[in-house]
Amino acid sequence: MHLPKEKILFKSPFRRELETLLHFAEKALNDRAAVWSPFISAQLIEEVKNKFNNLSDISLLFEGGFPNAERKRICFLRSEEEMNSLSLDIPIKGIYIKGNFLFDRAKQNDFRDVLHELHAKADEIGDIWLIRDRGAQAICSKKCANSLNQKNGKLREVEISIQALDLSEMEIPFNRPEKVITTVEASTRIDAIASAGFGLSRSKITTQIKKGYCRLNWALNDQPSKSINIGDLIHLDRKGSLKVLNIDKTKKERWRIKLLRQ
């Protein structure tokens, strides 16, 4: 059995990545078994959802370890009925990267880099989040988590140790309920919209953006003056995401913006 490959790949900016995922999907169809992809980015997840949306022969399960995870693995299954009847062994696990970062603050990407130095592949690592000043936790493939367990290393000058964890043992990031927010602003600048959507001061948002904590449609954005459009997704580290649902101009030449906070 074959999927409509050219239709799925047509005009996609992720053609190479989709070809790999199509191979997993066809293997699931032909072997009548669940097939898991590596971890993929949030941008690619959205593309997969759009391209595979109307296919009746294959069902997809997205799993990143917790509800709001950005990076996820995809389980390809032959049908929705099979998905409901199978007791799936989800091949993900957690790790705790422990260290004293009280006087040497580190970001998520710093921890990702040190995992790469310890020979963890990029597609074996899911989301990473900070645990105050005591290090970070991350979602990995089971194989990766087990191979990193009890390893030691250094992140800059800080000694680190890694412990494998079951998902139930992890400090999962807070899952904020979705909320629709309407705000009226003088412009469509990202700093103004993010300030209203996340409930933070304009100056604090501007600082966060300049430090590299903001992404627009999952691409890094360090420009507070960047204009946003309908459909854009604004993500701020540790605060969640804002989806721009609508933008209207008011009679007083201001902008009424409707947001979905996730």
N, C-alpha and C positions, 0 to 999 in steps of 0.2 A: 504494500500500500504506500502511495506517495502523496505528499501534500503539494498544493499549488505554489511551488517554489518561486517562480518568476513574479507571481502576483504579490507574494509576501515581500519579496526583495525590491519591488518596483519603487523607485524614487526614495529609497530609505537611506539616510545618512549613516546607518549602522549595517550596511550590506554584509561586510565581513563577519561581524558578530552574529547577525541573524542566520547566516549560512551554517555557522557552528551549532546554533541552537536548533535549527531545522534537522541537523543530523541526529541530535538527541531525541527530537520529537518523532522522527521516523523510526528510530530504534525502539522507542516505546510502543509504537504502533505494531511493528513487525514482531517484536519479542513478547508482546502482550504483558509487559512488565513496567513498573515505575522506573523512570530514568531521571536522575537529578543533574542539573547543570551546576557549574561553579557559581560563586557569588557574582552577581552583575550589578551595575550601577542603576540608580534611580531613573536616569534618562533612558537607559536601554529597557528597563522594566516597562515604562510607559509606551515605548515603541512596540514591544512584544504584545502588550495588552491590545493595542490598536490593530496590529497586523494579524493576530491570531483570534480576534474577537468573534468572527463569524464562522469559524471552522467547527464542524459538528463531530468530526472523528476523534479529535484530541481535546483533552481537558488539562488545564494548568493550575497548579497549586503554588503560590508564592510564600516562601518561608524565610524570615530573617531573624527569628529568635524572639521577637516581641512585636506588637502590633504596628508601631510607627517606625520600624527599621527602614533605613534607606536602601542599603545593599541587601539583596535577597538571593536565595537559590530558587530555581524553578523545578518543580516536579512535573514531568510530562507523563500523562496517563491516557490510556486508550479511550475512555469515555467518562462522563460524569457519574454514571452508575457505578463504575469501577472505583472511582474516587470515594464515593460514599461507603462502599462495602469493604475497602481495604483498610487494614490497620497499618498505617505507614510508619516505618522507622525513619524519622527525620534525621539526616546525617549532619547535625550541627551540635556544637558544644561551646562552652565559654572558657575564657582564660582571664586570670587576674594578673596584671603586670604590676608588681608591687615595688614601691620605692618611696623615698622621702623627698617630695618635691616642694616642701615648704619654702625653701629659699632659691629654688631653681625651677620655675614654672615651665610646664611643657604643654603642647597642644596635641590634639588627636593625631595630626600628621607626623609629629615627632615619634609617637608610639608606633605608628604604622611603619615608619622608616626603620625603627630598631627591630621590628618583627621581620622585615625583609632581610636585615643584616644577619638574622638568625635562621635564614633560609626558608622562611615562610613565603609562599608564592602569593602574589597580589590577589588572585581569584580564589584563594583559600580563606581570605579574611573578609568578614562582614563589617558591621558597624563597630566603632570604637568610641567610648565615652570616658570622661574623666571621673575619678572617684576622689573628689576634693583635692587635697595635696598628697594623697597616698598612692597615686599612680593612675591606672586606667583599667577598665575591663573591656573585653572584645568578644565578638561572636566569630567562631572559626568553623571550618569543617572538622568533623571528629578526628580525622587522621592528623590534621594540622595541630589541633589542641593537644592530642596525645603526644605528638613529637616534640612540642614546646614545653610540656610539663616538666617542672623541676630544672629548667634551664636558667642560667644566670647570664647577666650581661651588664652593659653600661649605656645609659642615655646621657650623653655629654659626660658630666662628672658624677652622676647619680647611679649608685649600684641598684640593679633591678633583679628580681627573681620572678619566675612565672609559675603559676599554679593553674592546672586544669580544673574547671568547675562544671557541674551540671547546671542547666539553665535555672533550675529552682533555687540555686544558691547565689545567683547574681543579683546585683543592685540594678535592676532594669530601670532605664530612664522613665521619668514620669510621663504618663500618657494623658495629655490634656484633652478634654472633650471638645469636639468641633463647635465653633460659634460663628455666626454671621455678624459682621461688623460693618456699619455704614459711617463714613466720615466725610467731612467737607474740607478740602484743602485748597490753598492758593495755587498749588502746582501739582504735577504728577511725579515729582522727584521721589526716588526710592527712600531717601531718609525720612521724608515727611510721611509717606505711606506706612513705612515700617514702624515709625514712632507711634502712630495711631493704632496700628494693628496689634503691636506687641505690648502697648501700654508703657513704653519707656520714653524718657526725655529725648528730645531731638539731638542734644549734644552727646548723650550716651550712645544713641544709635549711630551717629556719625563716627564716633570713636571706634565702635565695634566694626563698622564697615571698613574703615581705614586699616584696621588691624587684620583684616582678612577673614572675619567671622561670618560674612554675608555671601550668599550665593543667589544669583538670579537665573532661574530655569536650570539650576544645578551647576552653572558655571560661576567661578569665583568673580565677585564684583567688589572692587575697592573704591568705587566712585559714588559718593553720596548724592551727586547731582544727576545720576542716571535716571532717565524717564522710564516709567513702566506702562504697559499696555494691557488690555483685556486678555485674560488667559495666562498671564505671567505668574510664575511661582517664586515667591521670595522666601528664602530659608535663612534663619539666623541660628547659629550654633547654640544648643541647649535651650532654645526658646520655641522651636517648632517652625511651622511654615504658614505663609499667607498666600492664598490663591486669589487673584484679582478677577472677580466675577463680572463687574460692570463699571464703566466710567461714563458719567454724564456731566455736561456743562450746565451750571445753574444760571439763573437770570442775572446774577451779580458777577458773572464771569469767573466763578470759582469752579472747583471740580468735586462732584459728589461721587465717591468711590465705594463700591460694595466689595467686601472682602470675606473670604472664608478662612478663619483661623483654624489650623489643624495641629 
